[in-house]
Amino acid sequence: MTVATHGGDARVAAAPRDGRRWLTASAVVAALTLAPVAGLVGLALRGSGDLWPHLIATVLPRALIESATLLAGVGAVVAVVGVGTAWIVSAYRFPGRAMFDWALLLPLAIPTYIAAFAYLDILHPIGPVQTALRSALGVQNPRDLWFPEIRSMGGCVFLLGSVLYPYVYLTARSMFLMQSATVLEVARTLGAGGLRTFFLVALPLARPAIAVGVSLALMEALNDIGAAEFLGVRTLTVSIYTTWVNRSSVEGAAQIALAMLAIVVLLVALERWARRRQTVSSGARGVRGAARRTPGALGQAACVIGCALPILAGFVAPFAYLLREAWRRIAEFGLPPQILQETLNTVLFASVATVIAVTLGFVVAYAVRIGRGGPARFTLRAASVGYAMPGTVLAVGLLTPLAAFDNMIDGAAREFFGLSTGLLLSGSGAALIYAYVVRFLAIPAGGVEAGLAKIPTTLDHAARNLGERPGGVARRIHVPLAGPALGAAALLVFVDCMKELSATLLLRPFNFETLATHVYAEASRGSYESGAVAAIAIVLTGLAPVVLVARASARRWSSSQTDDDAPVDAIIRP
């Protein structure tokens, strides 16, 4: 008995040291994530003094105005479409409601630059839409038929809004489904109709969640480079790319990136401010949801149309076009000769980045698990900051820390061995993987933290009393039990790495192409058929997390709801 007590005291004494080791590892991960921000500031400060007047006079005004206009337009579209469709599927019964409940998520599988790639050909003067209209109206000359120009600010707002509205749909639907039926029934008892109940009760209660969804959609819109450039909208992201690549001014690109990062910080601050008073009074299982109302025939038709149009614009039209063009390309010419190598490059780099990101995400999340203190939680939040940084900002910020590392290794090699190592990370595949990991580390960190929170701490205590250290507890208990969370996070990171365009364009090695850069290059040349194969491969891969979200959320609610009334809980990335 005495020996066991002494062993227990030793284990208790060892526990703080083990916690400090995990906290130290978590702090290193956070420092690697924050390094691009420090590098961005240092690079911007190195710029010449006369560069700022040029940027302020010629580049920033137009970029800021067009970025602000784009964000305002996209914010309005995603708010109206996302909230409207979420309320329809949550509050009404109509034919196909169960299908629309998950199908409204499908546009998440279409990257914005691929949607622009498809719509440029679909809405071209000799494309299928305008050709069909001219045929129906008996018009021969394409110039004789007026049609809205897709290469415009309005076209870019429509396109990004059609693809990004699911971010708002997810959060708004979750809040609508968890709202107490008592509150809504009291409003109706007092004489409020359906619209008044929505605007006066349901919408204000869901406003914090809507703010989260809108801010996520706006950050995705700000990160876009392909769609904006294809459609002639000169955002801050496009300005960073052209300043770096076309004008060979890295310092100027860094200074524009700082302005862009300030906008991202403002978006995050506004989102936090919008939900500063948000409180949760009970879990979803403790709230009786309001019964869905069955509208008349016209109302049901309006519900079907209101849900079908966003899916048609955001997924069906671009997906059907890409499928047709890819089939035609393969049937006539076979697979493009370079597509296999590009697919291998994409899968290899995405896989390596996924393994590293999930591993580091587990480290920072597990440090919170065993540390349970402010420092561990701070490192978790710091390690997740990369998700808020657009790819172009991240790429510019990585230049300084990568160059510093290369110079340090080269200097050491020269001093001790008389050899020059040259550039080890800068301009290499390692730099691209580093960018992927920093950009998407928030996904496994947040997902694993949520998964670990569901594991009772009594299992930890029992294992520690049996002599197991935190590393062994993690390996034998937490990793197996958190397997679903780890798998879901790995899938999301893998797909996001495959779709990432902004950072890939700026950091890829010479003569290195991925599926995303292939689509970008073909769209820039106007060779839509040649890029369709790569685009459809990315879209088909992107369907995997959408199916995962739908199935996982449906299982979560199936035990407490009937099939017809089963709401799909919102699963959204950090």
Backbone torsions as a table, in degrees:
resi	resn	phi	psi	omega
1	MET	NA	-39.7	179.9
2	THR	-66.4	-39.5	179.6
3	VAL	-62.8	-42.9	179.6
4	ALA	-62.8	-38.5	179.9
5	THR	-65.9	-43.8	178.9
6	HIS	-63.7	-40.0	177.1
7	GLY	-62.6	-39.5	178.4
8	GLY	-64.3	-40.0	178.1
9	ASP	-62.8	-39.0	179.0
10	ALA	-64.3	-40.2	179.5
11	ARG	-67.1	-39.1	178.0
12	VAL	-64.0	-39.5	179.3
13	ALA	-67.2	-32.1	-179.5
14	ALA	-76.5	-22.2	-175.0
15	ALA	-60.0	-46.0	178.4
16	PRO	-60.8	-37.6	178.9
17	ARG	-64.5	-41.1	177.9
18	ASP	-64.0	-39.5	178.3
19	GLY	-64.0	-37.6	178.9
20	ARG	-66.5	-35.2	178.2
21	ARG	-63.3	-45.7	179.1
22	TRP	-66.2	-37.4	178.1
23	LEU	-65.6	-39.2	178.2
24	THR	-63.5	-44.1	177.7
25	ALA	-62.2	-40.4	178.0
26	SER	-64.4	-38.5	178.8
27	ALA	-66.2	-36.2	176.8
28	VAL	-64.1	-42.4	177.8
29	VAL	-61.6	-43.3	179.2
30	ALA	-63.2	-39.8	179.4
31	ALA	-64.1	-40.8	177.7
32	LEU	-64.8	-31.9	178.9
33	THR	-73.9	-37.3	-178.1
34	LEU	-82.8	-12.3	-178.6
35	ALA	-55.9	-40.5	178.5
36	PRO	-61.5	-32.0	179.0
37	VAL	-66.8	-46.1	177.2
38	ALA	-63.0	-40.1	178.2
39	GLY	-64.2	-35.8	179.3
40	LEU	-65.2	-43.5	179.5
41	VAL	-64.6	-44.8	-180.0
42	GLY	-63.4	-40.0	179.7
43	LEU	-67.5	-38.4	179.1
44	ALA	-66.8	-37.3	179.9
45	LEU	-70.2	-21.0	179.2
46	ARG	-78.2	-11.2	-178.4
47	GLY	-65.3	152.7	-179.3
48	SER	-68.1	152.3	-176.9
49	GLY	-65.1	-27.6	-178.6
50	ASP	-85.7	1.6	-180.0
51	LEU	-78.4	-37.2	-179.2
52	TRP	-60.4	-45.8	177.7
53	PRO	-57.5	-38.4	178.2
54	HIS	-64.8	-44.3	179.9
55	LEU	-64.7	-42.5	-178.8
56	ILE	-66.5	-34.7	-176.7
57	ALA	-81.3	-33.1	-169.9
58	THR	-120.1	-30.8	-171.0
59	VAL	-105.4	-54.8	-171.8
60	LEU	-63.5	-41.5	-177.8
61	PRO	-56.0	-51.5	-179.3
62	ARG	-65.9	-41.8	-178.8
63	ALA	-63.8	-41.8	179.2
64	LEU	-66.9	-43.1	-179.0
65	ILE	-64.5	-46.4	-177.5
66	GLU	-70.2	-34.9	176.5
67	SER	-66.2	-44.0	179.5
68	ALA	-64.3	-42.0	177.8
69	THR	-62.9	-43.5	179.3
70	LEU	-62.8	-44.8	-179.5
71	LEU	-64.9	-39.9	178.0
72	ALA	-63.5	-44.9	179.9
73	GLY	-65.9	-46.4	179.8
74	VAL	-64.4	-40.7	178.3
75	GLY	-59.4	-42.6	178.7
76	ALA	-65.4	-43.0	-177.4
77	VAL	-66.1	-49.0	-176.8
78	VAL	-67.1	-32.6	178.5
79	ALA	-67.2	-47.1	-178.2
80	VAL	-66.7	-49.4	-177.2
81	VAL	-69.5	-46.1	-177.7
82	GLY	-64.7	-47.3	-179.7
83	VAL	-69.0	-41.6	-179.2
84	GLY	-61.4	-48.6	179.9
85	THR	-67.6	-36.5	178.2
86	ALA	-62.4	-40.9	179.4
87	TRP	-69.2	-37.5	-179.3
88	ILE	-62.1	-50.7	-176.7
89	VAL	-73.4	-19.2	-179.2
90	SER	-89.0	-29.7	-169.9
91	ALA	-109.0	-14.4	-172.4
92	TYR	-129.2	153.1	170.5
93	ARG	-102.6	133.2	177.8
94	PHE	-161.9	161.3	-177.7
95	PRO	-59.3	132.0	177.7
96	GLY	83.0	8.3	-176.4
97	ARG	-58.4	-43.1	-178.9
98	ALA	-62.3	-36.7	178.9
99	MET	-70.4	-44.8	179.9
100	PHE	-63.0	-28.9	-177.8
101	ASP	-55.3	-41.1	178.2
102	TRP	-99.3	-28.3	-177.2
103	ALA	-67.1	-25.1	177.7
104	LEU	-66.2	-10.2	175.7
105	LEU	-85.1	-14.3	-170.7
106	LEU	-58.1	-36.0	179.0
107	PRO	-58.0	-18.2	176.2
108	LEU	-61.5	-21.2	-179.4
109	ALA	-79.9	-11.1	-176.8
110	ILE	-101.3	109.2	172.5
111	PRO	-61.4	149.8	-174.8
112	THR	-61.2	-39.2	-178.1
113	TYR	-69.4	-28.6	177.2
114	ILE	-75.2	-36.4	175.2
115	ALA	-61.6	-42.4	176.8
116	ALA	-64.5	-40.7	177.5
117	PHE	-56.0	-43.7	-178.7
118	ALA	-73.2	-45.5	-174.9
119	TYR	-69.4	-27.1	176.8
120	LEU	-60.0	-35.3	178.3
121	ASP	-87.2	-36.4	-179.8
122	ILE	-61.6	-42.3	-175.8
123	LEU	-100.4	13.0	176.5
124	HIS	-64.7	151.3	179.1
125	PRO	-52.8	-31.0	176.1
126	ILE	-107.7	18.7	177.0
127	GLY	-80.8	179.3	-174.1
128	PRO	-64.3	-36.8	-175.9
129	VAL	-69.1	-54.0	-178.3
130	GLN	-68.9	-32.3	176.6
131	THR	-64.2	-42.5	178.5
132	ALA	-65.4	-40.2	178.8
133	LEU	-64.5	-43.2	178.8
134	ARG	-64.1	-38.0	178.4
135	SER	-65.1	-40.7	-179.7
136	ALA	-70.6	-32.5	-177.9
137	LEU	-94.5	-3.1	-179.3
138	GLY	71.9	29.3	179.8
139	VAL	-97.1	131.4	-176.8
140	GLN	-95.0	-48.4	-175.4
141	ASN	-85.6	127.1	178.8
142	PRO	-58.2	-27.3	-179.1
143	ARG	-73.2	-16.9	-178.7
144	ASP	-84.1	-4.8	179.7
145	LEU	-113.9	116.8	177.4
146	TRP	-78.5	135.7	178.6
147	PHE	-146.5	140.8	-180.0
148	PRO	-55.2	138.6	-177.7
149	GLU	-83.0	122.4	179.5
150	ILE	-72.4	-29.2	178.1
151	ARG	-81.4	74.7	-177.8
152	SER	-161.1	172.5	177.4
153	MET	-62.9	-43.6	178.7
154	GLY	-61.2	-41.3	177.8
155	GLY	-63.9	-39.3	179.7
156	CYS	-67.7	-40.3	177.4
157	VAL	-62.5	-45.4	178.7
158	PHE	-60.2	-45.4	-175.4
159	LEU	-67.4	-49.7	-179.5
160	LEU	-65.6	-38.6	177.8
161	GLY	-63.8	-37.4	180.0
162	SER	-66.1	-30.7	-176.3
163	VAL	-91.7	-31.2	-171.1
164	LEU	-98.7	-5.6	-177.4
165	TYR	-60.9	-26.8	-180.0
166	PRO	-58.2	-24.0	176.7
167	TYR	-60.0	-41.5	178.4
168	VAL	-76.9	-38.5	179.3
169	TYR	-57.6	-43.5	-178.5
170	LEU	-61.5	-52.1	-175.8
171	THR	-70.4	-40.0	-179.0
172	ALA	-67.2	-42.7	-179.9
173	ARG	-62.5	-40.6	178.8
174	SER	-58.6	-44.3	-179.1
175	MET	-69.5	-40.0	179.2
176	PHE	-62.3	-39.9	-177.5
177	LEU	-71.9	-26.1	-178.2
178	MET	-93.8	-3.2	178.4
179	GLN	-70.6	139.5	-177.0
180	SER	-66.9	136.6	177.5
181	ALA	-64.4	-28.8	-177.8
182	THR	-60.3	-43.7	-178.3
183	VAL	-63.1	-45.9	-178.5
184	LEU	-68.6	-37.7	-179.9
185	GLU	-68.4	-34.9	176.4
186	VAL	-62.9	-42.3	178.8
187	ALA	-61.6	-42.1	179.6
188	ARG	-70.1	-34.4	176.9
189	THR	-63.3	-32.9	179.8
190	LEU	-82.1	6.2	173.6
191	GLY	100.3	4.9	179.4
192	ALA	-78.4	130.2	176.6
193	GLY	-77.5	-173.0	-177.8
194	GLY	-61.4	-45.9	-178.2
195	LEU	-69.1	-41.2	179.3
196	ARG	-66.0	-38.8	176.7
197	THR	-61.3	-40.3	-179.8
198	PHE	-65.4	-51.2	-173.9
199	PHE	-74.0	-32.0	-174.9
200	LEU	-94.5	-22.1	-175.3
201	VAL	-121.5	-62.6	-172.0
202	ALA	-65.7	-44.8	-176.7
203	LEU	-65.8	-46.9	177.6
204	PRO	-60.5	-36.5	179.4
205	LEU	-67.5	-30.5	-178.0
206	ALA	-92.3	-1.6	-174.1
207	ARG	-57.3	-42.2	178.5
208	PRO	-60.8	-41.8	179.1
209	ALA	-66.7	-37.1	177.8
210	ILE	-63.8	-39.2	178.2
211	ALA	-60.9	-38.3	177.5
212	VAL	-62.5	-49.0	-179.1
213	GLY	-62.1	-42.5	-179.9
214	VAL	-64.9	-41.9	-179.5
215	SER	-64.0	-39.1	177.2
216	LEU	-64.0	-43.0	178.7
217	ALA	-63.8	-39.0	-179.5
218	LEU	-68.9	-36.0	177.2
219	MET	-67.1	-36.3	175.6
220	GLU	-66.3	-40.2	178.4
221	ALA	-64.9	-38.9	-179.9
222	LEU	-69.2	-30.8	179.4
223	ASN	-74.8	-20.7	-175.3
224	ASP	-63.1	138.9	175.0
225	ILE	-124.3	-38.1	-176.0
226	GLY	-67.8	-52.2	-176.6
227	ALA	-62.8	-45.4	-178.9
228	ALA	-62.1	-43.4	-179.8
229	GLU	-68.2	-41.6	179.6
230	PHE	-61.4	-34.9	-174.4
231	LEU	-97.1	8.0	173.2
232	GLY	77.5	22.5	178.7
233	VAL	-102.7	120.9	-175.0
234	ARG	-94.9	85.8	178.6
235	THR	-84.2	177.3	176.1
236	LEU	-61.6	-36.4	178.9
237	THR	-62.5	-46.7	178.5
238	VAL	-63.6	-38.8	179.7
239	SER	-64.2	-38.9	177.0
240	ILE	-61.4	-46.3	-177.9
241	TYR	-63.6	-47.0	-178.6
242	THR	-68.7	-35.6	178.2
243	THR	-65.4	-39.5	-179.7
244	TRP	-73.5	-52.6	-171.0
245	VAL	-81.3	-48.9	-173.9
246	ASN	-81.5	-35.4	-177.3
247	ARG	-102.8	-2.3	177.5
248	SER	54.2	38.5	179.9
249	SER	-119.1	93.0	179.6
250	VAL	-68.9	-38.3	179.9
251	GLU	-63.5	-42.0	177.7
252	GLY	-63.0	-40.4	177.1
253	ALA	-62.4	-39.1	178.2
254	ALA	-64.6	-38.7	-179.6
255	GLN	-68.6	-38.9	174.6
256	ILE	-66.3	-38.0	179.9
257	ALA	-62.7	-35.1	176.8
258	LEU	-63.2	-41.5	176.6
259	ALA	-62.0	-39.4	179.0
260	MET	-67.8	-40.2	178.5
261	LEU	-64.3	-34.2	176.6
262	ALA	-62.9	-37.9	178.0
263	ILE	-66.0	-40.7	178.8
264	VAL	-62.6	-43.9	177.5
265	VAL	-60.6	-39.7	178.0
266	LEU	-63.9	-41.9	178.1
267	LEU	-61.4	-44.3	179.3
268	VAL	-64.2	-41.7	179.3
269	ALA	-63.8	-40.7	178.2
270	LEU	-64.8	-39.2	178.4
271	GLU	-63.6	-44.7	178.3
272	ARG	-64.5	-38.6	179.1
273	TRP	-65.2	-38.1	-177.6
274	ALA	-65.5	-27.8	-179.3
275	ARG	-114.8	28.8	-177.2
276	ARG	-66.6	-27.9	-178.3
277	ARG	-104.7	13.0	-177.9
278	GLN	-70.5	131.9	176.0
279	THR	-133.8	154.9	178.6
280	VAL	-118.0	120.8	-175.6
281	SER	-90.9	-24.3	-179.5
282	SER	-163.5	160.4	178.0
283	GLY	-74.5	169.0	-178.3
284	ALA	-62.1	-34.1	-177.9
285	ARG	-73.8	-16.8	-179.5
286	GLY	-94.9	5.5	-177.2
287	VAL	-117.3	129.9	175.0
288	ARG	-83.0	114.5	-179.1
289	GLY	-71.0	150.8	179.7
290	ALA	-69.6	142.9	178.0
291	ALA	-68.6	140.4	178.5
292	ARG	-73.6	141.5	179.8
293	ARG	-93.9	148.3	178.5
294	THR	-105.5	106.5	-179.6
295	PRO	-74.2	174.8	176.9
296	GLY	-70.5	-174.9	-176.5
297	ALA	-61.3	-44.3	178.9
298	LEU	-66.1	-39.4	178.1
299	GLY	-63.8	-41.2	177.5
300	GLN	-65.0	-40.2	177.3
301	ALA	-62.6	-40.8	178.4
302	ALA	-63.9	-38.3	177.9
303	CYS	-63.3	-43.6	-179.7
304	VAL	-63.4	-45.7	-179.0
305	ILE	-65.7	-43.2	-179.1
306	GLY	-61.7	-31.8	177.7
307	CYS	-86.4	-31.1	-175.7
308	ALA	-75.2	-36.7	-175.6
309	LEU	-62.1	-46.5	177.8
310	PRO	-61.1	-37.1	179.0
311	ILE	-67.7	-40.4	179.1
312	LEU	-62.7	-45.0	-177.3
313	ALA	-75.2	-38.1	-173.2
314	GLY	-88.9	-20.7	-177.6
315	PHE	-134.1	-53.6	-170.5
316	VAL	-61.8	-49.5	-176.4
317	ALA	-61.7	-53.5	179.4
318	PRO	-66.5	-36.2	-178.7
319	PHE	-67.5	-43.9	179.2
320	ALA	-63.7	-39.8	178.2
321	TYR	-63.0	-48.1	-178.7
322	LEU	-62.4	-39.7	179.6
323	LEU	-63.7	-43.7	179.5
324	ARG	-65.3	-46.8	-177.8
325	GLU	-67.0	-37.6	178.2
326	ALA	-65.7	-41.0	178.6
327	TRP	-64.2	-43.1	179.1
328	ARG	-63.6	-41.5	-179.5
329	ARG	-64.6	-43.8	-178.8
330	ILE	-70.2	-40.7	-178.4
331	ALA	-65.5	-34.2	-175.2
332	GLU	-90.4	-42.2	-174.2
333	PHE	-119.6	-5.7	-174.0
334	GLY	79.8	-176.8	178.6
335	LEU	-67.3	140.1	173.7
336	PRO	-56.4	138.2	-174.3
337	PRO	-60.1	-30.4	-176.8
338	GLN	-89.2	-5.7	-172.0
339	ILE	-67.8	-33.8	-179.3
340	LEU	-67.3	-42.8	178.2
341	GLN	-65.6	-40.3	179.2
342	GLU	-66.8	-37.6	176.4
343	THR	-64.5	-42.2	177.7
344	LEU	-62.3	-44.2	177.2
345	ASN	-58.3	-46.4	-177.1
346	THR	-63.1	-49.3	-177.3
347	VAL	-65.8	-41.5	-178.5
348	LEU	-63.5	-50.7	-177.7
349	PHE	-67.5	-39.5	178.4
350	ALA	-65.5	-37.7	-179.6
351	SER	-67.3	-46.3	179.5
352	VAL	-61.8	-45.8	179.2
353	ALA	-62.5	-37.0	179.9
354	THR	-64.8	-46.1	179.9
355	VAL	-60.5	-44.8	-179.3
356	ILE	-66.5	-44.9	-177.2
357	ALA	-64.5	-42.4	-179.9
358	VAL	-66.9	-39.4	178.0
359	THR	-63.0	-48.8	180.0
360	LEU	-68.0	-35.7	176.5
361	GLY	-62.0	-39.3	176.8
362	PHE	-65.0	-38.8	-179.4
363	VAL	-60.2	-50.0	-176.7
364	VAL	-70.6	-33.9	178.4
365	ALA	-71.6	-37.8	-179.7
366	TYR	-71.3	-30.4	175.2
367	ALA	-61.5	-37.4	175.7
368	VAL	-67.2	-36.9	-178.6
369	ARG	-61.4	-46.3	-175.7
370	ILE	-94.4	-16.9	-179.2
371	GLY	-88.2	-43.3	178.8
372	ARG	50.7	40.5	-179.9
373	GLY	-136.2	173.4	-179.2
374	GLY	-62.1	-43.6	-179.1
375	PRO	-59.5	-43.2	180.0
376	ALA	-64.3	-41.7	179.9
377	ARG	-69.7	-33.1	176.9
378	PHE	-64.7	-42.8	179.4
379	THR	-65.5	-33.7	176.4
380	LEU	-62.7	-45.6	179.8
381	ARG	-67.5	-38.6	179.0
382	ALA	-65.4	-38.7	179.4
383	ALA	-69.0	-19.0	-178.4
384	SER	-93.8	1.7	-173.9
385	VAL	-70.3	-20.8	-177.9
386	GLY	-63.1	-27.3	-178.9
387	TYR	-66.9	-23.8	178.7
388	ALA	-86.8	-7.1	-179.7
389	MET	-93.6	122.4	174.3
390	PRO	-57.7	154.0	-175.5
391	GLY	-59.9	-37.1	180.0
392	THR	-67.9	-39.9	177.5
393	VAL	-63.8	-43.9	179.2
394	LEU	-62.0	-42.5	-178.6
395	ALA	-62.6	-43.9	178.9
396	VAL	-65.6	-41.8	-178.6
397	GLY	-66.6	-25.3	-178.7
398	LEU	-74.9	-17.2	-175.4
399	LEU	-59.6	-45.9	-176.4
400	THR	-66.9	-52.0	179.5
401	PRO	-63.5	-34.9	178.0
402	LEU	-66.7	-43.1	178.4
403	ALA	-64.7	-39.3	178.5
404	ALA	-62.5	-41.9	178.3
405	PHE	-64.9	-45.3	179.0
406	ASP	-61.0	-42.9	179.9
407	ASN	-65.7	-37.3	179.4
408	MET	-65.2	-45.7	179.6
409	ILE	-66.2	-41.2	-179.5
410	ASP	-64.8	-41.8	178.7
411	GLY	-63.2	-42.0	178.7
412	ALA	-65.0	-40.7	179.8
413	ALA	-65.9	-38.2	178.3
414	ARG	-66.2	-40.1	-175.5
415	GLU	-71.4	-41.7	-173.1
416	PHE	-95.1	-29.4	-174.5
417	PHE	-122.1	-7.3	-178.6
418	GLY	67.7	25.6	-179.0
419	LEU	-121.6	153.1	175.6
420	SER	-107.8	123.3	-179.9
421	THR	-84.2	-15.9	-179.1
422	GLY	69.0	-149.7	-179.2
423	LEU	-91.6	112.9	179.8
424	LEU	-90.2	-40.5	-177.3
425	LEU	-107.2	-43.5	-177.2
426	SER	-61.1	129.0	179.2
427	GLY	73.3	16.4	-178.0
428	SER	-116.2	173.7	176.4
429	GLY	-65.8	-28.1	178.6
430	ALA	-61.6	-37.2	178.2
431	ALA	-63.4	-39.6	179.7
432	LEU	-67.1	-41.8	177.9
433	ILE	-64.5	-40.2	176.5
434	TYR	-57.5	-44.8	179.8
435	ALA	-63.4	-43.1	178.1
436	TYR	-59.7	-45.0	-177.1
437	VAL	-63.9	-46.8	-180.0
438	VAL	-64.0	-41.8	-176.2
439	ARG	-63.4	-38.7	-171.7
440	PHE	-116.9	14.8	179.7
441	LEU	-64.3	-26.5	-179.3
442	ALA	-62.9	-28.4	-177.2
443	ILE	-66.3	-55.9	177.6
444	PRO	-68.2	-33.2	179.9
445	ALA	-61.8	-48.3	179.2
446	GLY	-70.2	-40.3	-179.5
447	GLY	-66.1	-42.8	179.7
448	VAL	-68.9	-37.8	177.6
449	GLU	-59.9	-43.6	178.3
450	ALA	-65.6	-39.1	178.7
451	GLY	-66.4	-41.8	179.1
452	LEU	-66.8	-30.2	-179.2
453	ALA	-64.2	-22.3	-179.3
454	LYS	-85.3	-7.7	-179.3
455	ILE	-91.0	123.2	-178.0
456	PRO	-59.4	139.2	178.8
457	THR	-70.3	-16.1	177.2
458	THR	-61.2	-30.5	176.9
459	LEU	-65.4	-38.7	177.0
460	ASP	-62.2	-46.6	-177.6
461	HIS	-63.8	-39.7	-179.7
462	ALA	-65.8	-42.9	-180.0
463	ALA	-66.3	-39.6	179.7
464	ARG	-67.7	-36.6	177.7
465	ASN	-66.5	-24.7	177.4
466	LEU	-86.6	4.9	174.5
467	GLY	97.7	6.0	-177.8
468	GLU	-84.6	138.1	176.5
469	ARG	-83.3	166.3	-178.5
470	PRO	-55.5	-38.0	178.7
471	GLY	-62.4	-41.6	177.5
472	GLY	-68.2	-38.5	176.6
473	VAL	-61.3	-43.3	178.9
474	ALA	-62.8	-43.3	-176.1
475	ARG	-69.9	-39.9	-172.4
476	ARG	-92.8	-24.1	-175.1
477	ILE	-117.1	-57.2	-170.0
478	HIS	-72.1	-42.3	179.8
479	VAL	-61.6	-47.1	177.4
480	PRO	-63.2	-42.5	-177.2
481	LEU	-73.0	-30.7	178.3
482	ALA	-91.6	14.1	-178.9
483	GLY	-53.7	-46.3	178.2
484	PRO	-59.4	-40.8	178.6
485	ALA	-65.7	-40.9	178.3
486	LEU	-64.7	-41.9	179.7
487	GLY	-65.1	-43.8	179.1
488	ALA	-63.6	-42.3	178.7
489	ALA	-63.4	-41.8	179.7
490	ALA	-62.5	-40.9	179.8
491	LEU	-64.6	-44.1	-179.6
492	LEU	-64.8	-42.1	179.2
493	VAL	-64.6	-43.8	-178.8
494	PHE	-59.6	-46.7	-178.9
495	VAL	-67.4	-39.8	178.7
496	ASP	-64.8	-37.7	176.7
497	CYS	-64.9	-38.8	178.6
498	MET	-64.2	-34.2	-176.1
499	LYS	-88.2	-18.1	-173.7
500	GLU	-60.0	127.2	-177.6
501	LEU	-114.9	-45.8	-171.4
502	SER	-58.9	-54.6	-179.5
503	ALA	-67.0	-34.6	-178.9
504	THR	-65.2	-40.7	179.9
505	LEU	-61.3	-36.4	-173.6
506	LEU	-90.6	-24.9	-173.1
507	LEU	-112.8	-6.8	-176.1
508	ARG	-64.6	149.7	175.3
509	PRO	-66.9	164.9	178.4
510	PHE	-63.6	142.5	178.7
511	ASN	57.7	33.4	178.9
512	PHE	-120.2	125.8	-178.7
513	GLU	-127.4	143.1	170.2
514	THR	-113.9	176.3	177.8
515	LEU	-60.7	-38.2	-179.0
516	ALA	-65.8	-45.9	180.0
517	THR	-70.0	-28.0	175.7
518	HIS	-64.0	-46.8	178.0
519	VAL	-60.5	-43.0	-179.9
520	TYR	-61.3	-45.2	-178.7
521	ALA	-65.1	-43.2	-178.9
522	GLU	-67.5	-38.5	178.3
523	ALA	-67.4	-36.5	178.2
524	SER	-64.1	-31.9	178.4
525	ARG	-88.2	-8.8	-177.6
526	GLY	80.4	14.1	180.0
527	SER	-93.3	77.8	-172.5
528	TYR	-70.2	-38.3	-179.7
529	GLU	-63.4	-39.1	-178.1
530	SER	-68.3	-30.2	-179.9
531	GLY	-88.4	-9.1	-175.2
532	ALA	-66.2	-34.9	-178.6
533	VAL	-64.1	-48.0	178.0
534	ALA	-63.4	-39.9	-178.6
535	ALA	-64.8	-43.3	-178.6
536	ILE	-68.2	-31.3	176.7
537	ALA	-64.0	-41.5	179.0
538	ILE	-66.6	-41.6	-178.4
539	VAL	-65.8	-44.5	179.6
540	LEU	-61.9	-37.1	175.7
541	THR	-67.2	-37.9	-179.6
542	GLY	-68.1	-18.6	177.9
543	LEU	-68.1	-25.4	-175.8
544	ALA	-58.1	-50.9	-180.0
545	PRO	-67.8	-28.2	177.6
546	VAL	-65.2	-44.4	176.7
547	VAL	-63.3	-39.9	178.3
548	LEU	-60.3	-45.4	179.8
549	VAL	-60.9	-46.8	-177.5
550	ALA	-63.9	-45.7	-176.7
551	ARG	-69.8	-44.3	-178.1
552	ALA	-64.2	-42.6	-178.6
553	SER	-70.9	-34.6	177.6
554	ALA	-64.9	-41.0	178.1
555	ARG	-63.7	-33.2	-177.3
556	ARG	-63.8	-34.6	-175.2
557	TRP	-100.4	-11.2	-172.4
558	SER	-64.9	-27.9	-177.4
559	SER	-74.3	-17.7	-175.7
560	SER	-119.2	-2.0	-177.3
561	GLN	-132.7	157.4	172.6
562	THR	-77.6	165.8	-176.2
563	ASP	-59.9	-41.3	-175.2
564	ASP	-73.4	-28.2	-176.4
565	ASP	-102.2	4.7	-173.8
566	ALA	-67.9	107.7	175.8
567	PRO	-76.5	153.4	178.4
568	VAL	-100.6	116.3	-178.9
569	ASP	-66.3	145.5	-177.5
570	ALA	-75.3	126.7	172.0
571	ILE	-116.8	116.0	-174.9
572	ILE	-133.0	146.9	-178.4
573	ARG	-68.6	155.2	-178.6
574	PRO	-62.0	NA	NA
